[in-house]
Amino acid sequence: MKTALNVILILAAGVFAGLVIRQMQSAPGPATGPGPGDIVYGNENAIADNASLKPEDIENGTPTKPPEDEEWLSRFELIERSGEKLSSEDLKGAPYVVSFFFSTCPSICVQQNQKIQELQDKFKDQGVKFVAISVDPETDTPEVLQEYSARFGADKDQWLFLTGDLNYIRRIGAEIFRQPVSKQFHTERFVLVDPDGKVEGFYNWPEKKQFAALQERIAEMLAG
């Protein structure tokens, strides 16, 4: 009897163990990161953006704040490559695309401006403007910007190149266009502004779908 009872207990224990193992295998495990096909929300360029910071620029990497006696910026005025002042009010009435760059950048800025060149060719004489703001204004004087813009066949009326004081440009980036910018540092995003001067959205130009979406949205704005 004892032998038969022991056999029954052993068999029952085996069945129970099998059930436990199957439950463990079918239960969801701990999160190990997104799998193939999963949708991930967030800025995949953040690490690359931060990696481009140089040690000597860290001092300019702190969040910008308005002086105690001033409000957050809602307008801006900078110097165009022509030497003339240009303000945000001058840009109202048509959509425009804002980008940040610097002329001595050997790679990313060149690719970025080639993308703007594509947009300029596509929307030629349709009213949309492109506003490139230097994040190295000490180097990028109006004279330098004139030579630099010629490399991309930039139309003087459609594609504007702006320079000014670095701290002021940092404030323009952060307070108006929600972009972290510093000396020789910027994101890979285009900012689309509607004809009323309101920021419509941010588009990562290296992403083909976002670059296509930007063009579609510009066309919609131009169509009224």
Sequence and secondary structure as in RCSB ss.txt:
>XXXX:A:sequence
MKTALNVILILAAGVFAGLVIRQMQSAPGPATGPGPGDIVYGNENAIADNASLKPEDIENGTPTKPPEDEEWLSR
FELIERSGEKLSSEDLKGAPYVVSFFFSTCPSICVQQNQKIQELQDKFKDQGVKFVAISVDPETDTPEVLQEYSA
RFGADKDQWLFLTGDLNYIRRIGAEIFRQPVSKQFHTERFVLVDPDGKVEGFYNWPEKKQFAALQERIAEMLAG
>XXXX:A:secstr
 HHHHHHHHHHHHHHHHHHHHHHHHHS     S  TT    S TTHHHHHHT  GGGGGG S     TTS   S 
 EEEETTS EEEHHHHTTS EEEEEE TT  SHHHHHHHHHHHHHHHTTTSS EEEEEES TTT  HHHHHHHHH
TTT  TTTEEEEE  HHHHHHIIIIIS    BTTB  SEEEEE TTS EEEEEETTSHHHHHHHHHHHHHHHH 
